[in-house]
């Protein structure tokens, strides 16, 4: 008798039942991933810049499609993998190869995260999406809802979430080593690109669109306007129509471990002070304060974010000769203060004498460790393993919180947040910054 026909997705899920024990048997899982019958069919949207690394990180899988609007920036990837079909328009890629794709990794400017992920999720594809998850608060809520409905594996690209420090911090906090935490502060040296800008002046000479670059597709859902190198390929981060400024770029890394450990959820209000922002561009520097409510027996938390030169207030017991990392977080408890670096690769009590004192009594390691690494954590989830740590059920509420800081920056006043209703209650005019208008024709 012939065996019953098994779909590719069913096979992938069945073949990786062992991945439920991924933290115990990473070598077995990696060898499974490399076996020809168990490779994931991955399509990549954005393969130049950050996207080039995205391809290399998953090159052990089956690379089935590349999509990029900039042939020049994508050329290195194209040259390394000449056999992979290429597209400029992600819609055409899905139309032609949709039935051959299991999963999609998206590495594009922020303004196109939502429409591309929406298209992939609607087709039932697993999705890995770079941070911040979306360009607006509303978009993050919609993607999480759709991902749950489609029952697919998802992951946001805040790779520090897989690091040991994220787990240590949670274990220390839950063991009571920090005591009550009512205050957190984070900082970054970003932006390292121009912000506080006006729209480019085209009065004297109109820039020429490079021949290997599709400007209209790059704009995507953003308003139609003339090309200028001030926007692309990298400087887009400083413009509200495309990026989310320094806060959107770094907070999904820097705030991640503490947000996770403290189980913070949504803030009740957010306010901001900023420098030199314009109607079209994020500020050169900002200080954003989030107020989180009590969670059961856990007290309220005030979290202050500093960027662009605004400096955090140092804890009283921070050593005078100790150097701050370029980005980091202080988690300030009634029994001690912990400092984390950007990606929570290092978490330590301060001062260092306190770390040495407490080291012998640190609690046992009880949380699952991500031994397969952030990227293969998602791949294994696609193949039926445990959900990735920064899946959209976690990443979307977290991204909403981060992006509310930008809403407060743009509103220039304190905003009071009703997360259940998805609206600002005290300043109705600020609700316009929770979403945006989409240029027609891109499936939104």
C-alpha positions in Angstrom: 0.0 0.0 0.0 1.2 3.5 -0.7 1.7 5.7 2.4 -0.8 8.6 2.8 0.3 11.9 1.3 1.8 14.3 3.8 2.0 18.1 3.3 5.3 19.8 3.6 4.1 21.8 6.6 2.9 18.6 8.4 6.2 16.9 7.6 8.2 19.9 9.0 6.2 19.9 12.2 6.4 16.1 12.7 10.1 15.9 11.8 11.0 18.3 14.6 9.1 17.0 17.6 12.4 16.8 19.5 12.6 20.6 19.2 10.3 20.8 22.3 13.5 20.0 24.1 15.6 22.5 22.1 17.5 23.8 25.1 18.7 20.3 25.9 19.6 19.0 22.5 20.7 21.9 20.3 23.2 19.8 18.3 20.4 17.3 17.3 18.2 20.2 16.3 20.8 21.9 14.2 21.6 18.6 12.4 17.9 18.2 11.7 17.8 21.8 10.3 20.6 20.9 7.9 19.0 17.7 6.6 17.6 18.3 3.1 14.1 17.1 3.9 13.7 19.3 7.0 15.0 22.6 5.7 12.7 25.6 5.9 11.8 27.3 2.7 12.6 30.9 3.6 12.0 34.0 1.5 13.8 37.3 2.3 12.4 40.8 1.8 15.4 43.1 2.0 18.8 41.5 1.3 21.1 44.5 1.3 22.4 46.2 4.5 20.9 44.4 7.5 19.1 42.0 5.2 22.5 40.7 4.0 23.2 39.4 7.5 19.7 38.0 7.7 20.4 35.8 4.7 23.8 34.7 6.1 22.3 33.9 9.5 19.8 31.4 7.8 21.9 30.2 4.9 21.6 26.6 6.2 17.9 26.7 5.4 16.5 26.5 1.9 16.6 30.0 0.4 13.8 30.2 -2.1 13.4 33.9 -2.9 15.1 37.3 -2.5 13.2 40.6 -2.8 14.9 44.0 -2.7 14.1 47.4 -4.4 17.8 48.3 -4.5 19.9 46.1 -6.8 23.1 47.9 -5.9 22.8 47.2 -2.1 21.6 43.7 -2.8 24.4 42.9 -5.2 26.7 41.2 -2.7 23.8 38.8 -1.6 22.8 38.2 -5.2 26.4 37.4 -6.1 26.8 34.9 -3.2 23.6 33.1 -4.0 23.1 33.5 -7.7 20.6 30.6 -8.0 17.9 32.2 -5.7 15.1 33.8 -7.7 15.0 37.6 -7.3 12.1 40.1 -7.1 11.8 43.8 -6.6 8.1 43.7 -5.6 7.1 41.5 -2.6 3.6 41.2 -4.0 4.9 39.6 -7.1 7.1 37.3 -5.1 4.1 36.0 -3.2 2.0 35.7 -6.3 4.6 33.7 -8.1 6.2 31.6 -5.3 3.7 31.8 -2.5 3.1 28.0 -2.4 6.8 27.3 -2.2 7.4 29.6 0.9 7.2 28.4 4.5 8.6 31.5 6.2 9.5 35.1 5.5 12.2 37.2 7.0 11.7 41.0 6.6 14.6 43.5 6.9 13.3 46.8 5.5 12.7 50.3 6.7 10.1 50.6 9.4 7.3 52.0 7.3 7.0 48.8 5.3 7.1 46.3 8.1 3.4 46.1 8.5 2.2 45.7 4.9 4.9 43.1 4.1 4.2 41.1 7.3 0.5 41.5 6.8 0.8 39.9 3.3 2.9 37.1 4.6 0.7 36.3 7.6 -2.4 36.5 5.5 -1.0 33.6 3.4 -0.2 31.6 6.6 3.6 32.1 6.4 5.8 32.2 9.5 7.3 35.7 9.9 10.5 37.1 11.4 10.3 40.9 11.5 13.1 43.3 12.4 12.6 45.8 15.2 10.7 47.9 15.9 7.9 45.4 15.1 5.9 48.1 13.3 5.9 51.8 12.4 2.8 52.6 14.5 1.0 51.4 17.6 -2.1 50.3 15.7 -0.1 48.2 13.3 1.6 46.2 16.1 -1.8 45.3 17.6 -3.1 44.1 14.2 -0.1 41.9 13.5 -0.3 40.2 16.8 -4.0 39.4 16.3 -3.5 38.1 12.8 -0.5 35.9 13.9 -2.6 34.3 16.6 -5.4 33.6 14.2 -3.1 32.0 11.6 -1.2 30.0 14.3 2.2 30.7 12.8 5.6 31.1 14.3 6.7 34.7 14.7 9.8 36.6 16.1 10.9 40.2 16.3 14.5 41.0 15.6 15.6 42.1 19.1 18.2 39.4 19.3 19.3 40.2 22.8 16.1 38.5 24.0 17.9 35.2 23.5 20.8 36.2 25.7 21.7 34.8 29.1 21.3 38.2 30.9 17.5 38.3 30.1 17.0 35.1 32.0 19.4 35.9 34.8 17.6 39.2 35.4 14.2 37.6 35.6 15.5 34.9 37.9 17.2 37.4 40.2 14.1 39.6 40.3 11.7 36.7 41.0 14.0 35.5 43.7 13.7 38.9 45.4 17.3 39.9 45.1 16.4 43.4 43.9 13.5 43.9 46.3 10.8 46.2 45.1 11.6 47.8 41.8 9.8 51.2 41.3 12.3 52.9 39.0 14.2 52.0 35.8 16.2 54.2 33.4 17.7 53.4 30.0 19.9 55.4 27.7 21.6 55.3 24.3 24.1 57.3 22.3 21.8 57.2 19.3 20.9 58.9 17.0 24.2 58.6 15.2 22.4 59.8 12.0 20.8 63.2 11.3 17.5 64.1 13.0 15.7 67.4 13.7 15.5 67.9 9.9 13.3 69.7 7.5 12.2 68.2 4.2 15.0 68.4 1.6 15.1 71.5 -0.6 14.8 70.7 -4.3 14.8 74.3 -5.4 18.0 74.3 -7.3 18.6 70.7 -8.6 16.5 67.6 -8.5 18.5 64.5 -7.5 18.5 61.7 -10.0 17.1 58.3 -8.9 19.9 55.6 -9.3 19.2 53.3 -12.2 19.3 50.2 -10.0 16.9 51.6 -7.4 13.1 51.5 -7.5 12.1 54.6 -5.6 8.4 54.1 -5.9 8.5 50.6 -4.5 10.8 51.9 -1.7 8.2 54.5 -0.8 5.6 51.8 -0.7 2.7 52.9 1.6 4.4 56.3 2.4 3.3 59.5 0.7 4.4 60.0 -2.8 7.4 62.4 -3.1 10.5 63.1 -5.2 13.5 61.0 -4.6 16.3 62.4 -2.4 19.4 60.6 -1.0 18.5 62.3 2.3 15.9 59.5 2.8 17.5 56.4 1.4 19.3 54.1 1.7 20.0 54.7 5.4 19.0 58.2 6.6 15.3 57.3 6.6 15.4 56.5 10.4 15.3 60.2 11.2 12.1 60.9 9.2 8.7 60.2 10.7 7.3 58.9 7.4 9.8 56.0 7.3 11.5 55.5 10.7 10.9 55.8 14.4 14.0 57.8 15.5 16.5 56.8 18.1 13.8 55.5 20.5 12.3 53.2 17.9 15.7 52.0 16.7 17.2 51.1 20.1 14.6 50.8 22.8 13.4 47.3 21.6 17.0 46.2 22.5 17.8 48.3 25.5 14.5 48.1 27.4 13.8 44.5 26.5 15.2 42.4 29.4 13.9 44.7 32.2 10.5 45.0 30.5 10.3 41.2 30.3 11.5 40.6 33.9 9.2 43.2 35.5 6.1 42.0 33.5 5.2 45.6 32.8 2.5 45.5 30.1 1.2 48.9 29.0 1.9 52.2 30.6 -0.9 54.4 31.9 0.8 57.7 30.8 3.8 58.8 28.9 5.4 62.2 28.6 8.5 63.5 26.8 11.0 66.4 26.5 12.8 66.7 23.2 15.1 68.9 21.3 14.8 70.3 17.8 12.2 68.0 16.4 10.3 69.1 13.3 7.0 68.1 11.7 8.8 65.7 9.4 11.8 64.5 11.6 12.5 63.0 15.0 14.3 65.1 17.6 18.0 65.3 18.0 17.6 64.3 21.7 14.8 63.1 23.9 13.9 62.2 27.4 10.8 60.0 27.7 9.0 59.0 30.9 6.7 56.0 31.1 4.5 55.4 34.1 3.5 51.7 34.5 0.7 50.7 37.0 1.0 48.1 39.8 0.7 44.5 38.6 -0.8 42.4 41.4 1.6 42.6 44.3 4.2 44.4 42.2 4.4 48.2 42.7 4.1 50.9 40.0 7.2 51.6 37.9 8.5 54.8 36.5 10.9 54.3 33.5 12.9 57.1 32.0 14.5 56.9 28.6 17.4 59.1 27.5 18.9 59.6 24.0 20.9 62.0 21.9 22.9 63.4 24.8 20.4 63.4 27.6 22.2 61.6 30.3 20.7 59.3 33.0 21.0 60.1 36.7 23.5 57.7 38.1 22.7 55.6 41.1 24.3 56.8 44.3 26.5 53.7 44.6 27.7 53.7 41.0 31.5 53.8 41.0 32.9 57.1 40.0 35.6 55.5 37.8 33.2 53.1 36.1 32.4 53.7 32.4 28.9 53.6 31.2 28.2 51.5 28.1 27.0 53.5 25.1 23.5 52.1 25.7 22.2 50.4 28.8 19.7 50.1 31.6 19.6 50.6 35.4 17.0 48.5 37.2 16.8 50.1 40.6 15.4 48.0 43.5 15.0 48.5 47.2 17.7 45.9 47.8 20.0 46.6 44.9 20.6 48.0 41.5 21.4 46.0 38.4 23.0 47.5 35.3 22.5 45.8 31.9 24.2 46.5 28.7 22.5 47.1 25.3 21.6 43.4 24.6 21.6 42.0 28.1 24.8 40.1 27.4 26.0 41.5 30.7 23.8 42.0 33.8 25.5 42.9 37.1 24.7 44.4 40.4 26.4 47.7 41.1 28.7 48.5 42.6 30.9 45.6 41.6 31.6 44.9 45.3 27.9 44.1 45.7 28.1 41.7 42.7 31.0 39.8 44.4 29.1 39.8 47.7 25.9 38.4 46.3 27.4 36.0 43.8 27.5 32.9 46.1 23.8 33.3 46.9 22.5 33.7 43.3 19.4 31.6 42.7 19.4 28.5 40.6 18.9 28.7 36.8 15.3 27.7 36.3 14.3 29.3 33.0 14.8 27.6 29.7 18.0 28.8 28.0 18.0 29.7 24.3 21.0 27.6 23.3 20.1 27.5 19.6 20.4 31.3 19.3 17.8 33.9 18.5 17.5 33.2 14.8 17.3 29.4 15.0 14.9 29.8 17.9 12.5 31.1 15.3 13.4 28.5 12.7 12.8 25.7 15.3 9.5 27.3 16.2 8.6 27.2 12.5 9.3 23.5 12.5 7.0 22.8 15.4 9.2 23.6 18.4 8.4 26.0 21.3 7.4 29.5 20.5 10.2 32.0 20.1 10.8 34.2 23.1 10.1 37.4 21.2 7.1 36.1 19.3 4.4 38.7 18.4 2.4 38.0 21.6 5.3 39.5 23.5 6.9 41.7 20.9 3.7 43.6 19.9 2.7 44.9 23.3 6.4 45.7 24.0 6.6 47.6 20.6 3.4 49.4 21.4 5.0 50.7 24.6 8.1 51.8 22.9 6.2 53.6 20.1 4.0 55.4 22.6 7.1 57.3 23.5 7.2 58.6 20.0 3.5 59.6 20.2 4.3 61.6 23.3 7.3 63.2 21.6 5.1 64.3 18.6 2.2 65.3 20.8 4.5 67.5 23.0 2.3 66.8 26.0 1.6 64.0 28.4 -0.6 61.4 27.0 -2.9 59.1 29.1 -3.2 55.7 27.6 -6.2 53.3 27.5 -4.7 50.1 26.1 -7.9 48.2 26.0 -9.6 50.8 23.9 -6.3 51.5 21.9 -6.7 55.3 22.4 -5.3 58.3 24.2 -8.0 59.7 26.5 -6.8 63.1 27.5 -5.5 64.5 24.2 -7.7 63.3 21.4 -5.7 65.0 18.7 -2.7 62.8 19.6 -4.6 59.7 18.5 -3.6 60.6 14.9 0.0 59.4 15.7 -1.2 55.9 16.6 -1.7 55.1 13.0 -1.1 56.7 9.6 -2.6 57.1 6.1 -1.5 54.5 3.5 -0.8 55.2 -0.1 -3.1 52.9 -2.0 -2.0 49.8 -3.9 0.1 48.0 -1.4 -2.5 45.7 0.1 -3.2 47.6 3.3 
